[in-house]
């Protein structure tokens, strides 16, 4: 009878199982683990938001934080223009640029 598994020339399945395990480890260390770390860092950044910070949203909008609620933030994007976003919309802190006047 033929089995559904491909067998190694020596007749054992141990090399195949080791290879499968190695592939799983590679996926974990190069794909899953870095993504989890990035998510933890994003969550920590959002918890440390303070009024007056210059931030960038995930859509690319730059603004200064003027109010922080439980789940929302308010950005001032221009003099008197205030927009409210979900906290998860904040992507990163913006670098301060000196504007020439």
C-alpha beads as a LAMMPS data file, in Angstrom:
LAMMPS data file: protein, C-alpha beads

101 atoms
100 bonds

1 atom types
1 bond types

-500.0 500.0 xlo xhi
-500.0 500.0 ylo yhi
-500.0 500.0 zlo zhi

Masses

1 110.0

Atoms # bond

1 1 1 0.000 0.000 0.000
2 1 1 1.155 3.488 -0.733
3 1 1 0.935 6.163 1.927
4 1 1 -0.094 9.728 1.242
5 1 1 3.111 11.105 2.782
6 1 1 6.252 11.466 0.753
7 1 1 8.915 9.462 2.441
8 1 1 12.586 10.192 2.541
9 1 1 14.867 7.673 0.776
10 1 1 15.855 6.176 4.120
11 1 1 12.211 5.438 4.816
12 1 1 11.779 7.739 7.820
13 1 1 9.681 10.850 8.230
14 1 1 11.950 12.511 10.793
15 1 1 13.819 14.695 8.250
16 1 1 10.506 15.957 6.862
17 1 1 9.204 16.786 10.327
18 1 1 12.420 18.625 11.166
19 1 1 12.185 20.630 7.946
20 1 1 8.547 21.503 8.647
21 1 1 9.494 22.597 12.182
22 1 1 12.331 24.736 10.822
23 1 1 9.950 26.463 8.400
24 1 1 7.555 27.246 11.262
25 1 1 10.417 28.720 13.319
26 1 1 11.546 30.883 10.402
27 1 1 8.008 32.223 9.939
28 1 1 7.727 32.962 13.653
29 1 1 11.048 34.778 14.036
30 1 1 10.969 36.705 10.754
31 1 1 7.271 37.493 10.346
32 1 1 5.075 36.982 13.399
33 1 1 7.397 38.165 16.187
34 1 1 8.429 41.475 14.525
35 1 1 4.780 42.268 13.776
36 1 1 3.824 41.657 17.421
37 1 1 6.672 43.921 18.577
38 1 1 5.546 46.659 16.206
39 1 1 1.988 46.415 17.523
40 1 1 3.221 46.615 21.148
41 1 1 5.331 49.678 20.331
42 1 1 2.373 51.388 18.594
43 1 1 0.112 50.697 21.577
44 1 1 2.721 52.065 24.001
45 1 1 3.163 55.186 21.841
46 1 1 -0.597 55.823 21.796
47 1 1 -0.796 55.454 25.574
48 1 1 1.980 58.043 25.997
49 1 1 0.362 60.758 23.846
50 1 1 0.392 64.192 25.468
51 1 1 -1.161 67.529 24.591
52 1 1 1.012 69.679 22.374
53 1 1 2.692 66.792 20.543
54 1 1 3.015 67.039 16.790
55 1 1 1.727 63.790 15.283
56 1 1 0.974 62.213 11.919
57 1 1 -2.168 60.148 11.334
58 1 1 -2.228 56.953 9.298
59 1 1 -3.687 58.975 6.434
60 1 1 -0.714 61.362 6.499
61 1 1 -2.369 64.357 8.186
62 1 1 0.018 66.380 10.367
63 1 1 -1.258 68.265 13.384
64 1 1 -0.800 69.252 17.024
65 1 1 -2.668 67.335 19.732
66 1 1 -4.937 69.688 21.641
67 1 1 -7.268 67.213 23.396
68 1 1 -7.014 63.559 24.360
69 1 1 -10.082 61.563 25.403
70 1 1 -10.437 57.849 26.190
71 1 1 -10.804 56.714 22.580
72 1 1 -10.448 59.937 20.555
73 1 1 -8.002 62.775 20.019
74 1 1 -8.433 66.272 18.631
75 1 1 -5.813 67.682 16.282
76 1 1 -5.305 71.283 15.312
77 1 1 -4.133 71.169 11.700
78 1 1 -4.240 74.911 11.031
79 1 1 -5.107 77.989 13.054
80 1 1 -8.627 77.293 14.311
81 1 1 -9.110 74.094 12.278
82 1 1 -9.683 71.203 14.665
83 1 1 -10.374 67.621 13.656
84 1 1 -11.339 64.687 15.859
85 1 1 -9.869 61.252 15.185
86 1 1 -9.921 57.853 16.773
87 1 1 -6.778 57.262 18.854
88 1 1 -5.828 54.340 16.629
89 1 1 -5.505 56.767 13.692
90 1 1 -2.289 58.223 15.148
91 1 1 0.678 56.714 13.374
92 1 1 3.785 58.446 14.697
93 1 1 5.228 61.593 16.169
94 1 1 6.027 64.256 13.590
95 1 1 9.411 65.885 13.489
96 1 1 9.430 69.552 14.332
97 1 1 10.189 71.703 11.302
98 1 1 11.110 75.345 11.475
99 1 1 8.858 77.247 9.125
100 1 1 10.272 80.307 7.378
101 1 1 8.063 83.322 7.549

Bonds

1 1 1 2
2 1 2 3
3 1 3 4
4 1 4 5
5 1 5 6
6 1 6 7
7 1 7 8
8 1 8 9
9 1 9 10
10 1 10 11
11 1 11 12
12 1 12 13
13 1 13 14
14 1 14 15
15 1 15 16
16 1 16 17
17 1 17 18
18 1 18 19
19 1 19 20
20 1 20 21
21 1 21 22
22 1 22 23
23 1 23 24
24 1 24 25
25 1 25 26
26 1 26 27
27 1 27 28
28 1 28 29
29 1 29 30
30 1 30 31
31 1 31 32
32 1 32 33
33 1 33 34
34 1 34 35
35 1 35 36
36 1 36 37
37 1 37 38
38 1 38 39
39 1 39 40
40 1 40 41
41 1 41 42
42 1 42 43
43 1 43 44
44 1 44 45
45 1 45 46
46 1 46 47
47 1 47 48
48 1 48 49
49 1 49 50
50 1 50 51
51 1 51 52
52 1 52 53
53 1 53 54
54 1 54 55
55 1 55 56
56 1 56 57
57 1 57 58
58 1 58 59
59 1 59 60
60 1 60 61
61 1 61 62
62 1 62 63
63 1 63 64
64 1 64 65
65 1 65 66
66 1 66 67
67 1 67 68
68 1 68 69
69 1 69 70
70 1 70 71
71 1 71 72
72 1 72 73
73 1 73 74
74 1 74 75
75 1 75 76
76 1 76 77
77 1 77 78
78 1 78 79
79 1 79 80
80 1 80 81
81 1 81 82
82 1 82 83
83 1 83 84
84 1 84 85
85 1 85 86
86 1 86 87
87 1 87 88
88 1 88 89
89 1 89 90
90 1 90 91
91 1 91 92
92 1 92 93
93 1 93 94
94 1 94 95
95 1 95 96
96 1 96 97
97 1 97 98
98 1 98 99
99 1 99 100
100 1 100 101
